[in-house]
Every structure is written in structure tokens, then in C-alpha cells.
């Protein structure tokens, strides 16, 4: 019994709703908002030709970001073959989308009206943003000063070490001078058999003296000009020249290990110790120079990072201030009722720019126009390409194709992938546009050409896609009052007015860009 009572009330509610909708909509026209793909037929003529390899190209110029195929590879219809770098285009598109969102917010505020309190609040936010921007700029100045000072300290420490480098090089050369005479020969009290190693050591002594002179010259020059660049060059030069001297010390130590001395000559052990100490000191000196270089490089990176972060904070604060100042200006104008036409025009202009940008992004993707084989790839990753310049050579599996003429005066664009219908008398075959080289379109058959004959004439209908998922409604469902377009929407049995933005006019229908969603019911 309880179940029957629930069923009764449910039927009663449904009956009332249906009756109300019938009474309400009687004599009224309704339409459901639905997304459509806008297409336009292009009628032309063509002829059947033998399938040949064709060049695949981007609709846009740019730098190739990615190549997914190679010569000889089999591909399927619609497979992505290559991509252009669209980072700049995508950034521009996001910026335009943000501008559109801001303009729509402004339009919404303008339609709802602005109070004096809202104007005062907007002014307060703008003042706070100005203070934040000034503080960010001060922080940037501080970051730059700190980065410069910290780097200057690193260079000052390196400059102070120059005297140590010169002193250690002098000591090493003094040790070597006790072993080699002015002609770079081993002194007479060493009994050394001639060998390749001793010959090399004598030559190395020549280079060591040259390296020592270079260190002295660099040290003297730094005292007259201690710029950051000159210190960088000196540190690198010191390491190189110290290595020449250290290498000679190493070779000399090996030779002394197998050397005899003349009777009455000084103890060779003291020479070995002197050479070992000099080598150790030069090793430490080279390590210290490398440490200075690394700390200077690290300080440059750290300073640049802090300055970059502070600079980004300034840019962000400037953007925030600009947005708040624009909002304040808008609210001040809105209180006077002067912004509606301007905002609507601004939104349409920006949406047009966004549509163009999105079209460029879509043109940055190269896809396979049919099942077939990539014969070769002419430009690789990182290569620069012009619009419609050949990137790869493609051969379809189909036996025949249709070459259709295009009217250069037509404003309707034809793109690869558009559907086509080919008429041979009463016979119809379907296909897809593979490419648009110049004033013709190349169309591949879906079924390899059927019974078409080579060179046979045909009528061609190309179904050119203008826009996908456009919300289209009959034009007479839109009313206009003082330049503001509105529609009547049926919500839960109640009729409500909504402000809408319109786009493309297509036949007796118009696109609604903003204001309603797919599936809603409009009445008139």
C-alpha cells in the first residue's frame, strides 16, 4: 500500500511538470543548444591520376620540435608525423585567453553595476599593489648590490692569492735551478745516463722557465689592472703554467731516484726532498686556484639566480598593479555607464586573435593524410621550415588519387583531412584531402579508387571544416537591447533572460560564444 502511494505521488509530480511545460510552451518556439561542426561544401572538378609521392608540409613556419618517423616507415591515417615548436604561440594564446577572461569579468561587472564602495575597494587594492611593486623594486636593487658585493669579495680573495702563486712558483724554480744549469743541462756533480726521459726533462726545463716568466708577467699586470675578467684569465693561466713546472718536478724526481753523484758532491737526498716539497706545494696551489674558480662561478650563478627571482617578482608585481589599475579604471567608468560597447568589441577582437593563434597552433602539427609510407624525411629535429615547404615525402597505399581544382578567389580554406565526395556519373566514392599544393587539392580514395579509371573526369565535393563544436542557435532566438544581446532560457520551468556574446553567423544561425551551455533550452 505504501508503494502504491509513492507511485501515485511520483506520477502526480511528473504529470504536473509535463502539463506546466505544455501550457507554458504552447504557442512558443523552443530550441536546444547543441554543438555543431560547421562545414561548407566546395564544388569543383578534378581528374583521376596515378598515385604518386607527395610532399608533406606544415601550414606554419617555425622550428621542428619533434620528428616521429623516418624514411621507409609505414604510417596510418591521422598519425602525428612531426611537430613544430609552439611554445611562443601557446604562451601568446594563454595570454590572450587571460585577457579575454579579464574582459569578460569586466563586462560582467559592468552589466551588474558598480557601487561607490566597490570603487573605493578597487582603489585601495591598487594602492597596495603599487606599494608591493615599489618594495619589489627595492628588493631587486638590494639583490643586485648583494650579488655584486659577494662576487667582488670572491675576486678580492683570489687577487690576494696572486702573491702566494708567484712565491710558490719562484720557490719551485729555485729548486730546479739547483739541479739544472743555465743551458738546461743537469749539473756536473750528477752522474746521469742520457735517456729519453733526461732529454725530455731538459726540454721541459725550457718550457718551465717560459711558464715562470708568464706567471711573473701576469702577476705584474694584475697589479695595474685587477678587473674581474683579467683575474679570470690569470687564474686559468696560473693553473696551466704551474702544471708545466709541476710536470718537470715530477720528471726530475723520477730521474734523481736512479742518479749517482760525484764524490764530494752535496747529498742527493736533500735535492729529492726539495723537489718533493715543491711538487706538494704546487699541487696545493693548483687546488686552491681551482677552488677560487669554482667559488667565483658558483657565486655568479647564485647571484644571477637571486637577481632573476627578484626581477621576476618585480614583473609579477607590475602585472598585478596593471590589472588592478585597469579594474579601477573600469569600475570608475562603469559607474558612469560608458563601457559596455567598448568591452564587447574588445572581447570579440581578442577572441578573433585567439582563434587565429589556435589555427596557427593546429597548423604546427603534421599528420599522415592517409595510410601509406614515408619515403624520406627531408628536415630533422631543430630544423627551420617555411610554411608549405616540404618536410617529408609520402606515398599512399591507394592506387589512384584525384587532383581537384581550387578557386583562388574562394575565402573558404581547404585543409588536409577534410572529407570529400567524388562523383563519377551516378557513382559516388568517398575520400579525404591529403594536401593543398598551390591551386589544387590532392584527394585520396577511402577504398583505393574502386573502379575509377586513370584520367577519368569527376565532379568533386569538398566538405571544408570551418569550426568544430560551435554552439549554434537560430538567429531569431536572440534579442538585442542597447547593443546588448540576450536570449530567453527555460530553467526549471521559469523563463530567464541571459546576456550572451555571439560569434560566427552561419546561414540563419548564429554562434553563441558565452552565456549558455550545450543542452539548455531556449524559448521565444
C-alpha positions in Angstrom: 0.0 0.0 0.0 2.9 2.4 0.8 4.5 1.6 -2.5 1.3 2.5 -4.4 1.1 5.8 -2.6 4.6 6.7 -3.5 4.0 5.8 -7.2 0.8 7.9 -7.1 2.7 11.0 -5.9 5.5 10.5 -8.4 3.1 10.2 -11.3 1.3 13.3 -10.0 4.5 15.4 -9.9 5.5 14.2 -13.4 2.0 15.0 -14.7 2.0 18.5 -13.2 5.5 19.2 -14.7 4.5 17.9 -18.2 1.3 19.9 -18.0 3.0 23.0 -16.9 5.6 22.7 -19.7 2.9 22.1 -22.2 0.8 25.1 -21.1 3.9 27.3 -20.9 5.4 26.4 -24.2 2.2 26.2 -26.1 2.4 28.7 -28.9 6.1 29.3 -28.1 9.1 28.0 -30.1 11.9 26.2 -28.4 15.4 25.1 -29.4 18.0 23.0 -27.6 21.5 24.5 -27.7 23.8 22.0 -29.4 27.4 21.9 -30.5 27.9 21.6 -34.3 30.7 21.2 -36.7 30.4 24.0 -39.3 31.2 22.9 -42.8 30.8 24.4 -46.2 30.7 22.5 -49.4 33.1 23.4 -52.2 32.1 22.1 -55.6 34.8 21.7 -58.2 36.1 19.3 -60.9 39.0 17.0 -61.0 40.6 14.1 -62.7 41.9 10.7 -61.7 45.7 10.5 -61.7 48.2 7.8 -60.7 49.0 7.9 -57.1 52.4 9.5 -56.7 54.6 10.5 -53.8 53.7 13.9 -52.5 55.5 16.3 -50.2 54.0 16.8 -46.7 54.4 20.3 -45.2 53.3 22.4 -42.3 50.8 25.2 -42.7 53.1 27.3 -40.5 56.7 28.3 -40.5 58.8 27.5 -37.4 61.4 25.3 -35.8 60.8 21.5 -35.8 60.4 20.3 -32.2 59.8 16.6 -32.8 60.0 14.1 -35.7 58.3 10.8 -35.0 59.0 9.0 -38.3 61.9 8.0 -40.6 62.3 7.0 -44.2 60.6 3.7 -45.1 58.3 3.8 -42.1 54.6 2.8 -42.6 52.1 5.2 -41.1 48.3 5.2 -40.5 45.8 8.0 -41.4 45.9 10.8 -38.8 49.2 9.6 -37.2 51.3 12.5 -36.0 54.5 12.7 -38.0 56.2 15.9 -36.8 55.6 18.9 -34.6 56.8 22.5 -34.7 57.9 24.3 -31.5 54.7 26.1 -30.5 55.9 27.4 -27.1 55.8 31.0 -28.2 52.4 30.6 -29.8 51.0 28.7 -26.8 52.3 31.4 -24.5 50.6 34.1 -26.6 47.4 32.0 -26.7 47.4 31.8 -22.9 48.0 35.5 -22.6 45.1 36.2 -24.9 42.9 33.8 -23.0 43.7 35.6 -19.8 42.9 38.9 -21.4 39.6 37.5 -22.6 38.7 36.2 -19.2 39.6 39.6 -17.7 37.5 41.4 -20.3 34.5 39.1 -19.6 34.9 39.7 -15.9 34.9 43.4 -16.6 31.8 43.0 -18.8 30.0 41.0 -16.1 30.8 43.7 -13.6 29.6 46.4 -16.0 26.3 44.6 -16.5 25.8 44.2 -12.8 26.7 47.8 -11.9 29.4 49.1 -9.6 28.9 50.8 -6.2 31.0 53.6 -4.7 32.2 51.1 -2.1 33.5 48.8 -4.8 35.3 51.7 -6.5 36.9 52.6 -3.1 38.0 49.0 -2.6 39.5 48.8 -6.0 41.4 52.0 -5.4 42.7 50.6 -2.1 43.9 47.4 -3.8 45.7 49.4 -6.5 47.5 51.5 -3.8 48.5 48.3 -2.0 49.8 46.8 -5.3 51.8 50.0 -6.0 53.4 49.7 -2.6 54.2 46.0 -3.3 55.7 46.9 -6.6 57.9 49.6 -5.0 59.1 47.1 -2.4 59.8 44.5 -5.1 61.9 47.1 -7.0 63.8 47.9 -3.8 64.4 44.2 -3.2 65.7 43.9 -6.8 68.2 46.8 -6.2 69.3 45.1 -3.0 69.7 41.7 -4.7 71.8 43.3 -7.4 74.0 45.1 -4.9 74.5 42.0 -2.8 75.3 39.9 -5.8 77.9 42.5 -6.9 79.5 42.8 -3.4 79.6 39.0 -2.8 81.2 38.5 -6.2 83.7 41.3 -5.5 84.7 39.6 -2.3 85.4 36.3 -4.1 87.6 38.1 -6.6 89.4 40.1 -3.9 90.3 36.8 -2.2 91.6 35.4 -5.5 93.6 38.6 -6.1 95.2 38.4 -2.7 96.3 34.8 -3.5 98.3 36.0 -6.5 101.4 36.8 -4.4 101.3 33.3 -3.0 101.1 31.8 -6.5 104.2 33.8 -7.5 106.1 32.9 -4.4 105.4 29.2 -4.8 106.4 29.3 -8.4 109.6 31.2 -7.5 110.5 28.5 -4.9 109.9 25.7 -7.3 112.1 27.3 -10.0 114.8 27.9 -7.4 114.7 24.2 -6.5 115.0 23.3 -10.2 117.8 25.8 -10.8 119.9 23.9 -8.2 119.6 20.8 -10.4 119.8 22.3 -14.0 122.3 24.9 -15.2 121.5 27.9 -17.4 121.7 25.8 -20.5 119.0 23.4 -19.1 121.6 20.6 -18.6 121.9 18.6 -15.4 124.7 19.9 -13.2 128.1 18.2 -13.4 128.0 16.6 -10.0 125.0 14.5 -11.0 126.1 11.3 -12.9 123.1 10.8 -15.2 123.0 8.5 -18.2 121.4 10.0 -21.3 117.9 8.6 -22.0 114.6 9.8 -23.5 113.5 10.8 -20.0 116.5 13.0 -19.4 116.2 14.5 -22.9 112.5 15.3 -22.2 113.4 16.8 -18.8 115.9 19.2 -20.5 113.2 20.3 -22.9 110.7 20.7 -20.1 113.1 23.0 -18.3 112.9 25.4 -21.2 109.1 25.3 -21.0 109.2 25.7 -17.2 111.2 28.9 -17.4 108.8 30.3 -20.0 105.9 29.4 -17.8 107.6 31.0 -14.8 108.1 34.2 -16.8 104.4 34.1 -17.8 103.3 33.9 -14.2 105.5 36.8 -13.2 104.1 38.9 -16.1 100.5 38.1 -15.3 101.1 38.9 -11.6 102.6 42.3 -12.5 99.8 43.1 -15.0 97.1 42.3 -12.3 98.6 44.9 -10.0 97.9 47.5 -12.6 94.5 46.2 -13.8 92.7 43.9 -11.4 89.4 43.6 -13.3 87.2 40.5 -12.9 87.9 39.4 -16.5 91.7 39.8 -16.0 91.5 37.8 -12.8 89.6 35.0 -14.5 92.2 34.8 -17.3 95.1 34.9 -14.7 93.7 32.1 -12.6 93.4 29.9 -15.7 96.8 30.9 -16.9 98.4 30.3 -13.5 97.0 26.7 -13.4 98.3 25.9 -16.8 101.8 27.3 -16.2 102.1 25.7 -12.7 101.2 22.4 -14.3 104.2 22.8 -16.7 106.5 23.4 -13.7 104.9 20.6 -11.6 105.4 18.2 -14.5 109.1 19.0 -14.7 109.4 18.4 -10.9 107.7 15.0 -11.3 110.1 14.0 -14.2 113.1 15.3 -12.3 112.2 13.3 -9.2 112.0 10.1 -11.2 115.4 10.8 -12.7 117.0 11.6 -9.4 115.8 8.3 -7.9 118.2 6.5 -10.3 121.0 9.0 -10.2 124.6 8.8 -8.8 126.5 11.9 -7.6 130.2 12.6 -8.0 132.5 12.1 -5.0 132.3 15.1 -2.6 129.1 16.5 -4.1 126.1 17.5 -1.9 123.8 14.8 -0.6 121.3 13.9 -3.3 118.7 13.2 -0.6 118.3 17.0 0.1 117.6 17.6 -3.6 114.9 14.9 -3.6 113.3 16.4 -0.5 113.3 19.8 -2.0 111.7 18.6 -5.3 109.1 16.6 -3.3 108.2 19.6 -1.2 108.0 21.9 -4.3 105.7 19.4 -6.0 103.4 19.2 -3.0 103.2 23.0 -2.7 102.4 23.4 -6.4 99.7 20.7 -6.0 98.1 22.6 -3.2 98.4 25.9 -5.2 96.7 24.4 -8.2 93.9 23.1 -6.0 93.5 26.5 -4.4 93.3 28.1 -7.8 90.6 25.6 -8.9 88.7 26.3 -5.7 88.8 30.1 -6.4 87.4 29.5 -9.9 84.7 27.2 -8.7 83.6 29.6 -5.9 83.6 32.5 -8.3 81.5 30.5 -10.8 79.1 29.4 -8.0 78.8 33.0 -6.8 77.9 34.2 -10.3 75.2 31.5 -10.6 73.8 32.2 -7.1 73.9 36.0 -7.6 72.2 35.7 -11.0 69.5 33.4 -9.6 68.7 35.8 -6.8 68.6 38.8 -9.2 66.5 36.8 -11.6 64.0 35.9 -8.9 63.8 39.5 -7.7 63.4 40.7 -11.3 60.5 38.1 -11.8 58.9 39.4 -8.6 59.0 42.9 -10.0 57.5 41.8 -13.3 54.7 40.0 -11.4 54.0 42.9 -9.2 53.9 45.2 -12.3 51.4 42.8 -14.0 49.3 42.7 -10.8 49.3 46.5 -10.5 48.4 46.9 -14.2 45.4 44.5 -13.7 44.2 46.3 -10.6 44.6 49.8 -12.2 42.7 48.5 -15.2 40.0 47.2 -12.9 39.8 50.5 -11.0 39.6 52.5 -14.3 36.9 50.1 -15.5 34.9 50.5 -12.3 35.2 54.2 -12.4 34.0 54.3 -16.0 31.3 51.7 -15.3 29.8 53.8 -12.6 29.2 56.3 -15.4 27.8 53.6 -17.8 30.2 54.1 -20.7 32.0 50.8 -21.1 29.6 48.1 -22.5 30.1 48.7 -26.2 33.9 49.0 -25.7 34.2 45.8 -23.7 32.1 43.8 -26.2 34.2 45.0 -29.1 37.4 44.2 -27.1 36.2 40.7 -26.4 35.4 40.0 -30.0 38.7 41.3 -31.2 40.6 39.2 -28.7 38.6 36.1 -29.5 39.4 36.7 -33.1 43.1 36.9 -32.3 42.8 33.7 -30.2 41.1 31.9 -33.0 43.9 32.9 -35.3 46.5 31.8 -32.8 44.8 28.4 -32.3 44.7 28.0 -36.1 48.5 28.5 -36.2 49.0 26.0 -33.4 46.9 23.4 -35.3 49.0 24.2 -38.4 52.1 23.2 -36.4 51.1 19.5 -36.4 52.0 17.4 -39.4 49.8 14.3 -39.7 49.6 11.4 -42.2 46.8 12.2 -44.7 46.2 8.5 -45.4 47.6 5.1 -44.8 50.9 4.9 -46.6 54.7 5.0 -46.4 57.1 7.8 -45.5 59.7 7.7 -48.3 62.1 10.1 -46.7 62.3 12.9 -44.1 64.0 16.0 -45.5 64.3 18.1 -42.4 65.1 16.8 -38.9 64.6 17.9 -35.3 65.7 21.5 -34.8 65.5 22.4 -38.4 63.8 25.7 -39.6 61.0 25.3 -42.1 58.9 27.7 -44.1 55.1 27.4 -44.4 54.2 24.8 -47.1 57.9 23.8 -47.6 58.4 20.1 -48.0 59.3 18.2 -44.7 58.8 14.6 -45.8 57.8 12.6 -48.9 54.7 10.4 -48.6 53.3 7.7 -50.8 49.7 6.4 -50.1 48.7 2.8 -50.4 45.8 3.8 -52.6 46.2 3.1 -56.4 44.6 6.3 -57.6 44.0 9.9 -56.4 42.0 12.8 -57.6 43.6 16.2 -58.4 40.8 18.8 -57.9 41.0 22.4 -58.9 40.5 25.1 -56.3 39.3 28.6 -56.9 42.0 31.0 -55.6 39.3 33.6 -55.0 37.4 31.4 -52.5 37.6 32.6 -48.9 36.8 29.1 -47.5 40.1 27.3 -46.6 40.7 23.7 -47.5 42.8 21.7 -45.2 44.4 18.2 -45.2 42.0 15.8 -43.6 38.8 17.4 -44.9 36.3 14.9 -46.3 35.5 14.7 -49.9 32.9 13.0 -52.2 33.9 12.2 -55.8 31.2 11.7 -58.4 31.7 9.5 -61.5 28.3 9.9 -63.1 25.8 8.2 -60.7 28.7 6.6 -58.7 29.9 8.2 -55.5 33.2 7.5 -53.8 34.4 9.0 -50.6 37.9 10.3 -49.7 40.0 12.7 -47.8 42.1 15.8 -48.7 45.7 14.8 -48.4 47.3 18.2 -49.2 46.7 21.5 -50.9 49.7 22.2 -53.1 49.1 25.6 -54.8 45.8 25.9 -56.6 44.7 22.3 -56.4 43.7 19.7 -53.7 45.0 16.1 -53.7 42.3 13.7 -52.6 42.9 10.0 -51.7 40.1 7.5 -52.0 39.0 5.6 -48.9 38.7 2.4 -50.9 41.8 2.6 -53.2 39.8 4.2 -56.0 37.2 1.5 -56.6 36.6 1.2 -60.4 37.8 4.6 -61.3 39.8 4.9 -64.5 43.0 6.7 -65.0 42.5 10.3 -66.3 38.7 10.0 -65.8 37.0 13.3 -65.1 34.9 13.7 -62.0 32.9 16.2 -60.0 34.2 16.8 -56.5 32.5 18.0 -53.4 35.0 19.0 -50.7 33.4 19.3 -47.2 35.6 22.1 -45.8 35.6 22.3 -42.0 35.1 25.9 -40.7 34.8 25.3 -37.0 34.1 22.4 -34.6 31.8 22.3 -31.6 30.2 25.6 -32.3 27.1 26.3 -30.2 24.6 27.4 -32.9 21.0 28.7 -32.5 18.6 30.3 -34.9 19.2 34.0 -35.2 15.7 34.9 -34.3 16.1 33.4 -30.8 18.4 36.3 -29.9 17.1 39.8 -29.0 19.2 43.0 -28.7 18.7 45.9 -26.4 21.0 48.9 -26.4 23.7 46.9 -28.1 23.4 44.0 -25.6 22.4 40.6 -27.0 20.1 38.4 -24.9 18.3 35.0 -25.0 15.4 33.5 -23.0 16.5 30.3 -21.2 14.0 27.9 -19.7 15.3 26.9 -16.2 13.2 24.6 -14.1 10.0 25.8 -15.7 10.9 29.5 -15.4 11.9 31.8 -18.2 15.1 33.8 -17.6 16.9 36.4 -19.6 20.7 36.0 -20.1 23.2 38.2 -21.7 25.2 36.4 -24.5 28.2 37.0 -26.7 27.8 36.0 -30.3 30.3 34.9 -33.0 30.0 33.4 -36.4 26.8 33.9 -38.4 26.2 30.8 -40.5 23.1 30.8 -42.7 20.1 31.6 -40.4 22.0 30.5 -37.3 24.5 32.4 -35.1 27.2 31.1 -32.8 26.9 31.8 -29.0 30.3 32.1 -27.5 29.4 33.0 -24.0 26.2 32.9 -21.9 24.6 29.5 -22.5 25.8 25.8 -22.3 25.1 22.9 -24.6 21.8 21.1 -23.8 20.0 24.2 -22.4 16.5 25.0 -23.8 15.9 28.4 -25.4 12.4 29.8 -26.0 11.0 32.7 -27.9 
